Amino acid sequence: MVLMNGQFPGPQLNLHYGDNVEVVVTNHLPVEATVHFHGIEQDGTPWSDGVPGVSQKPIQPGAGFTYRWTATQYGTYWYHGHAQGLIQDGLFGAIVIQPAPTEPSPFALIASDTSSLAAMKRAEASPRVVLLSDWDKYTSTQYLANEEATNLDMFCLDSILINGKGAVNCQPQSLLDSQVNPNLGMLLARANLTLSDKGCTPMNGEAFTEGDFDNTDPAGILPGLQSGCVPTIGSMETFTVDASEEWVSFNFISAASSKAIVVSIDQHPMWVYAVDGLYIKPQLADTLFMYNGERYSAMVQLDQLPSDYTVRVANNLPDQLISGFATVSYKSGVPMTNGSVPSINYGGNNLTSSVRSLNLSQLVPYNNPPPALVADTTFILNLGRFGANWQWSMNNLTTYNLDQDDSNPLLFDPTSPEALNQSLTLRTNNDTWVDIIIQVNVGPENPAQPPHPIHKHSNKGYLIGSGNGLFNYSTVAEAMEYIPESFDITTASLRDSFTTPAILFGPAWIAIRYHSANPGAWFLHCHIQTHLSGGMALSILDGVDTWPQIPDAYQYGNGSDMGPSPPGGRHGSCPSHKRLVS
């Protein structure tokens, strides 16, 4: 496990909009490390994005690095390791940036009375951060080595944690079998297969979890990785609330390395008011579906009988039935005889038809303008396995090798052979609008594909369209002539994570539009750690016509001799030093 300042998860950074932030990292690990500030757009500071081989050189064991950036957006974000698989080993923590006092908020769309509005503003200022992660007994290095040795795409884990707390929950086989995904159940029955005692789907082509590749070695799977559930007793996170405060804000962050998560709070509907940091028009939901790296802020009314209510966090993918739990505990509450009433079961399935799931197609920005109606440049990417079950590609041309972490950063030389490699880089001009079409296909190597949560570094983008089948067009403008119903540009969601559909019976695609307005070298990648380690990534070189001048302190050093933070912003309230220790 990786600790930061002696704790897991790492210390929370509490900031205000406009703060000038300085984070000093000292690497006490025996391996290289970097820290990425997920969702922070790094406007004018691309050297602080934390991606080895792209924006910086890795921090060597015993060395340090100083990151400097300005909080140019409000909301909930997080930081995590971006070298090798350190995020899977626990290198992450939360970031909360309070909005400027003049920032319009959407709370009047939830309730209009003065008392509720004041209570919601207080709740936003003191949120309960819910940092969700998955955990396994094996390190990321062991996990990846086992994938390579067996030529298998692995996904089975031990626990789901809430703010670093949880346990290994072993369930009866009868319960696991009764809650299996219907499509998966059909495949398993046809092949006479069952879930393991850890709730894991078999790793083979008959279960559609592996591609048609030779030289797989299921016998080489590490002991206890796929099966052999051993229950543990661990601590459980408790969120203490006071009914007199009327409302509470739960700010959810998915730091999961592998699992896609569904969240529910028994008997407490959630008004989701922010996505990936920024306000949306609020939407009422009983369950939230969260993919890796995403953030959702939800306002919850404290109007139930004062007691204890269970927070349920389940994997939403058919690869494993696994859940974690926490408690919302009212002050001066009284126990309920039969416990709180759930909306979802252990497998994350809705228990009644009245359960409201968050509508991901209606995450309408509250106070942000829509994108341009037409893009200047279009890139089309094809995602899938490439050459092995555990290897993945963003463009069906090659894989992004983790050895590139040690390469000279692309930011330092946009004309290097690596920066000009069209198989691994996209190049744009400044002040242009860019479309990225992401296609996912089925075939012998990909009998099915899970959702791929694609994270874009730097500024956010708009999810302007999606559809089933192949994207047989050269641009969105051309596609809109034939399938206009597949696009929604004027109310497109604005975010930094874009998840492709899960596919089983045919291909599908999504369309992203963003403004190239922050020159530098950035990363675009799947946020499932095993997929990133397997190569599903490439770089975007934005503004190659107006490339930034790299400060000498970063071009030739570790950023430590830049001098004080520039004037014009507040000084951040975050701790100025972060220590990474094994």
C-alpha positions, 0 to 999 in steps of 0.5 A: 500500500502507498501512503501519503503523509502517513495515511491512506487515502492521501490528505484532502486538498481544500482550496478556493477558486483562484488559489495558486497551488503548490504541491511538493512531492517527495518520493520515498517509494522504491520505484518511480512516481508522479502525481496527476491532478485529475480534472484540473485543467492546468491552464497555462501550466502543462508542466504540472500535469504529472504524466511521465514521458508526456509532461515531466520526467518521473520522480526517482526514488529519493527525489522530489518534484514541485507542482504549481497550478492555479485553481481555475475551476471549482468543484470536486477533483482528485489526485493520483499516481500516474507512473506504472500502476501506483493508483491501484496501490493506493496513491490517491486523495481528494481535492475540493475547490470552493466556487467563487462567491459570485458563481451562480449555483443551481440550488434554486432548482431543487428548493426555493425556500430561503431556509433550504437554499441557505442550508444547501449553500452551507452543505456545499461549503462543508461536503462529505467526500466519499472516495470510492476505490477497489482493492486487492491483496496483490500489488499492481506490479504483481497483477500486471506480471500475472496478466503477461504470464498468463495472457489473460485480461484480469479483473477480479479483486478483493474489496470495494473501499469507502474512504479507505475502509471496508472488508472482504465480503464473501457471499453464499454461492446461491446469492451470487448465482441468483444475482448474475447479469442476465446476458452473462447468465445465458453465456455461463449456462450455455458453457456450463460455467459458474461464478467463482466464490469471489463472484468473478466471471471465468476468464475465458472466451466462452464467457466473452471475457477474453479474446481469441488468442493462443497461449493462455494459461489459466493454471498460472493465475495467482492463488486467491486472485480469481477464487478462494474468498476469505472474509475479513473484518474491517472498519466501516466508514460512518458519515454522521449527519444532523437533521437540524442542518436540513441538507448534506452534500455527498461528493462522490469520487470514483478512484476505482482502478477496475470496477464501475460502481453504482451507489445508493443511500437507503431511503435517501434520494440524491439531487445530483447537482455537479458532474466532474466538478461543474454544476448541472441542472439538478437531477433526482436519482436513487442510484448513481452509476460511476465509472473510473475517475468520475465525480458526482456531487449530490445534495441529500435532504435529511428528512428521514427518521433519525437512525442509521442508513446503509450506503451501498456501493456495488460493482456495476460490471458483469465481471464480478459481483462485489459490494462495499458498505458505509453508514449514514448515521443521524445524531441522536438516532434510534435503531430500526428493528429491520434496518434501512430499506435498500434500493439495490441488492448486493449485485447493484440491481434495482430492487423495485421498478420505482428506483430512479437511476441517474439519467446519464444522457440528461447531465445538462450544464447549468452555467456553461455555454454549448460547444461550437456547432461545427468542428475544425478537425476530426480524429477517429479512434478504434478501441480494443484488444491488440495482440494479446488479451491483456494488451489494449489500443486506442487506435487499433494501430499500436499500444502505448508502452509503459516504458515510454514513461522514461522517454524525454517528455513530449512537452519538451520537444513537440518536433521529436520523432515521438511527438510526430508519431501519428500512431500515438499522438494527435496534433491540433492548432490553437483556438480550434474545435476538435472532434474525437470519435471513439469507436468500439468494435466486436470481433474474434479479439473482442467478443465483447467490450466493457465500458471504457472510461476515457479521461481527457487531460487538460480542459474539459470536452462535450459529449455531443453524440453516441450511437450503435453500429459503425461510425461510417462518416468522416465528420460529425457534420456529415453524420448529422445529415443521416443520423441527426437523432444521435447528436445533441450539441446544444445541451451536451454534457461538459466533463473530463471523462467519457465512457463508451457503451458496453457492447456484446452484440455489435459495435458502438461509438461516442463523439467528443468535442473540445476547444483546443485552447491550452497549448501543451502535451496532454494524455487521453486514456482509458482509466481502467488501470489494467487497460492503461497498463496494457497500452490504451492511451495516446497523447494530444499535442494541443496548440502546436502552432503556439507551443508554450515556453517551458520554464527552465525549472521544469525543462531542466529540473524538478520545479523547485527553484521557480520562486514564489507563486505568481500574484493574482490569486489566493494562496491555497489552503492545501498542505504544501508538502505531500510525502509518498512512502511505501 
